[in-house]
Amino acid sequence: MGSPPQHPLYSSQTSAGQDLFALFDWLTSRLPLRRNARSFPVIVLEPARDEAGDPEQALEALRRVANELNLPSLSPTLPAAGTGGAGGTGGAGVDGVAEGIALVDLLSQRLTWSRAASSYGRYRFPRSDLVRSIQTAASEPGPDGSSSPGPVRRSPAAAVKAWNDNAGLFPWQGGPFKAPAWWSTLGASVVAVIAVLAGGIAEQTPRRLLITAAVLLAGVLLMLAALTARRIWLPVLSRLGFGSRYRWLANSSFFAVLGDGDDDGGEVGFEGRLHSVFERLGKPGAMRFLLQVKTFALLEDLRDNHNKLTPSLRGFKRPAPPVVFLSDVREANGGLEVISAMSDIRSRRSEFHPLLAVASIGADQRDVLSGLTLEPEENLSAQERYEQWRSSLSTSQAPSQAVLLPWLLRIPAPSAEHAPETPANLVPRRRPRWTWLWSRRGLIAAVLLCGIAATYVQVQLRSTYCRVGVPFSWNADTRLQTNPDGSRECVGVSTHGVRFERSSDSLGLDGKRRPISAGNRGAQLTLADVEARIEDENKRVESGPEPYVTLVYAGIFTAGSGQSDLTVSSIRELAGAYLAQIRNNQSSKAGTIGNRMKVRLLPANTGQDMAFSEHTVDRILHLARQDPTMVGVVGMGRNTERSQAAIRRLGQAGLPVLATVNSSDDNPGLPHYYGLAATDHEEALASRAAISAELGTRSIGHMMMVHREPGPSGDIYSGEIARDVERALAPKRTSTVRYVDGNDVASKVRAACQQDGGSPYSLIYYAGRAEDLRGLMYGLTQGGCTTHKLVLISGDDITKAPLGSGEGQVPLDPQITVYYTAFVHLPTLIAGNADQSNDFFLLARNELGIGAPRVSATEPLLVDGQMELTYDATTALAQSAQNAMDDLGLNRDDGDSSQVAGSASVGSGMVLLELRRLYARKGATGDIDFREDLHQAGAPTNRGLTLIKVTMRDGKVVSDPICGRLNGGRPFPNLKPCPQ
C-alpha cells in the first residue's frame, strides 16, 4: 500500500511539527492509480499528555499548508453547543446527531466547495442529493410549508408516493413532467394534419418507407411518454448506465441490513429498497441511521468524483484528495458524531475513500476517545504512528478487538517550541498537463482545429473533385480542371451519378439552359436529365441477376465561359447512347430486343475541345483495371492532338474505340479503332461532285481556303481536310486564310475578300469548325465576296450549325450556294415510313419524345446525325458483347457441354474479336459492317457519306442531296454515289 517517503526536509531528526507536515504532504500527494493503495485516516490532533502542544495551532498550520499546496479544502465552523440532540423519532438523548447531520449536509453541497481550490470543476453529490430528497419526502411539511425537524412524519407508503411525485429525470427538474390540459387538443390536431399529409403522399411513397416512418414516430411518442413516468425511465436509464444514484441505493450492500428482498433472496429493485429505507426512518434510532446514510453518500460521492475510469477522466484531473478541517470537535457540536460515522462507514464497507479529515480536540475530549480508538505508543513520530495505525488496521476492525473507531489516527499536537514555519519548498498540487488534452478547453481547441482542418481539407477537395461528401468522402473518377480562360470544368468518368455541370440548371438538347426535371421531353430534355436516366438504368442493371458489360461514352459536356453551345452535339450523342442501352437491356417496349448481356453505360467528359482527354483516359483505364466488365469506349468525335493521343492509349490498353463523327485520316489505321464516319480524304473526294455541278469540266480558278490553326485546342481536323481538299480539287490558285478561333475569322476573311488582287474568288472552301461559321458568313458579306455568285464548300462539321433565318441558325446570303458533306441524311433515313419501324426512331419517340408524332425531314434534334451515329456505335459494341457471350456458350441455361471451359465473363479481348467480323443490318444510319476494316493504310469505303447542296429559294433555305451512300455501303435510293 505504500509508506510515507523519508524526505530530507522531513527526516526523523527534524522537529515533530515538520514530521506532521511530512505526513500531511505525503497523504495529500498525487493519488495512486489503484484506489486501495493508500489509506486515509481521520487524523485527530490532540494535546499531548504534558499539555505542551496546541491542537488548534497545529490545525491552523495545516490549513496554511493546504492553501500552499492548492488543495481543495473546507473548514466549516462548528456550533458551540448542540441544539437538536434530542430531536427526531427514535433520537431522544442522542446529543450532536442533528448537528452532525447538518454538518454532513454542509459538506455535501456543491456551493460549499465552490470557493475551495479545484483543479477540475466543482464536486457533484448526486447520492447526497438523493438522500436529501428521501428525507424531504419522509418529512410532513409544517403549517408554513417547511419540513418538520424530524426525519420522518409520513407512513412508508405515503413517503414513497411523495418521493415519486417529485422525482425528475434531470437534476434541474423540480418534479415530473406533466403535460398541460391543452396538449390533448394540440396532439389531436397534429395527428389530423399527419393523417392528411400521409394520405396525400402514401400513393407516391414506397410502403417500406411509410412503415419505417410510422415505427419511428411511434418510438418517439413512446419515448416522450416514458420520460413523464419515473417508473419507466428510471429502470431503463439505470440499466443503460445512467442514474448512478439510483443504482447505488438499489444495489449497495450497505442497505442489505434493512432485510429487503423476496423469499428466494432476490432483489426487489429500487422501489422496494426505497420503501425499506422509509420504514427504517420510522423506527427508533432513525436520526443516527440517517447520519450514517448521509455520511456514506458523502464518501461515495467523493470516491466517484475521483474515479479515473470515467469518460471525463476526472480522477486524473483531480490529483490530490480533498481535505476537511474540523476545529474543536466534540459530541455536542456534531463533529465527533461525524468523524465517528466516517470511521463506522469505512469499517463497515472496507473501502478507501479519497477524503482526508483532520480534526482537533481539546483535553476534555481526549479521555472520551481513549476507550474508543487504538492507543498509540508514546514517543512516536507522526509518520511512525501512521505506519503503526495502518499495519494494525486489519486487526483493529475485528469485532473481538472492541476498537470502536479504528479509522481514527490520534497524533499529539507539537509543542510551541517545535512548531515550525510553513515549509518553503512545497510543490502545489496541479493536474497533469496531458489531461488538458481531454477537457472542455482541449475539446474546444480540438473542435476548432478539426473545424479548421476539415474546412481546409474540404476546400482542397472541392477545388479538386466534382463531388465531395461530408466529412472527407469524394468521387475520384471526376476532377475539376482549369481552362486557359480561368473557368473550371468537371472532367473524367461519371460514376455513381456525378453530374458534369456545376449549376442548378442544365443545358438542353436544343442548346438552351433549363431546370432539371424528370418530366422533360424532346428539346427540353437536358444533359442532367439524360445522366439521371442513364444512372437509373445502370442501377437496375447492377442490381439485376443478368451479366453485363460496361461501355464508356466519351464526349464534350462542358466548355469555357460563354461556349456552352460546343457541348450540344455531345449531349445529343449521349442521348443516342442511352437509347442503344435501352434497346439492348429492355424487352417490353417498342424497339427493344432484350439481350441477356446487359449494358452499363458511363458518361465521360473530356472537356472543351477534348483538352483534358489525357486525364479522362487515365480514369477510364483505372476503372478498366478494377472492373473486368469494361469492354470499350464510344465517342471521341473531335479530331485534335489530345484526342488522337487518347485513342492511341486506349488501343494500346486493349480497349476498342468506336468513334462517332471523328473523320481523321490516320485513326482507321490504328488497331482496335472503328469509326462510323467517313474520313477527311473521302469528304475531299466527294466535294468533286460539287465542282462538277457548278463548273462542269472547267477547272477552279481562284480558291480561298479557310481553315483553323491548331492553336491552344490542338485542332487537327481543319488542317487535315484542307490539305486533302487542295490535293483533290487542284485549283489553279489558292489563297489560304488561317484563323485561331471565332473571334478573328470574320476580320481575316473580310481582309482576304478585299485583297483578292482583281481576281474574284470562284470558290471558298471552309475547313473550319461549325462554331466559327457565323463569323465566316459575316466576313464574306462585309468583304464584298458576295457581290457575285459564290460557291462555298465545307466538310461535315457544319452539320452542327444549321443554315437559315430562325433562332440559333446561321444566315445564308442569297448569292452563296453551299455544298457540304454529311455522314447522315435524315430524309433518306426516314424514307418509306422507316420512322415507324426502325428501332432508333421508335425509341427516340417513345423514350425521349423526339420526332412525335412523325419524324420530319428537318427535325432539329436529328438532322445533324449525331444521335443516330452514336446509337449505332453503342449498338455495335453491345451486339459484339452479346455475340461473344453466344460464342462462348455463356448464353445457355441448359448446362450444355459445348460451353467453353474457364469462360466466366466477356472481356474487351472477346469483343475485339467480334468487332472485326460484325455485320448488323438496319441500324439508325444503315448497316454496321466492320468486315472491311483491316486497320491498314487506306480507310474502309463503306461508311455513310452524302454531299448536300443548300440554296435560298423564295426566301427559304432548301437543301438537296447531290450524291451519297448509306452506312455499310448501302446505296441511296435514286441517287448516285459520290466520287471516290
Secondary structure by P-SEA (a helix, b strand, c coil): cccccccccccccccaaaaaaaaaaaaacccccccccccccbbbbbbcccccccaaaaaaaaaaaaaaaccccccccccccccccccccccccccaaaaaaaaaaaaacccccccccccccccccaaaaaaaaaaaaacccccccccccccccccaaaaaaaaaaacccccccccccccccaaaaaaaaaaaaaaaaaaaacccccaaaaaaaaaaaaaaaaaaaaaaccccaaaaaaaaccaaaaaaaacccccccccccccccccccaaaaaaaaaaaaaccaaaaaaaaaaaaaaaaaaaaaacccccccccccccbbbbbbbcccccccaaaaaaaaaaaaaaaacccccbbbbbbbccccccccccccccccccccaaaaaaaaaaacccccccccccccccbbbbccccccccccccccccccccccccccccaaaaaaaaaaaaaaaaaaaaaaaaccccccccccccccbbbbbccccccccccccccccccccccccccccccccccccccccccccaaaaaaaaaaaaaaaaaccccbbbbbbbccccccccccccaaaaaaaaaaaaaaaaaaccccccccccccbbbbbbbbbccccccaaaaaaaaaaaaaaaccccccccccccccaaaaaaaaaaaaacbbbbcccccccccccccccccccccaaaaaaaaaaaaaaccccccccbbbbbbbcccccccaaaaaaaaaaaaaacccbbbbbbbcccccaaaaaaaaaaacccccccbbbbcccccaaaaaaaaaaaacccccbbbbbbccccccccccccccbbbbbccbbbbbccccccccccccccccccaaaaaaaaacccccccccccccccccaaaaaaaaaaaaaaaaaaaaaaaacccccccccccccccccccaaaaaaaaaaccccccccccccccccccccccccccbbbbbbbbbcccbbbbbbccccccccccccccccccc
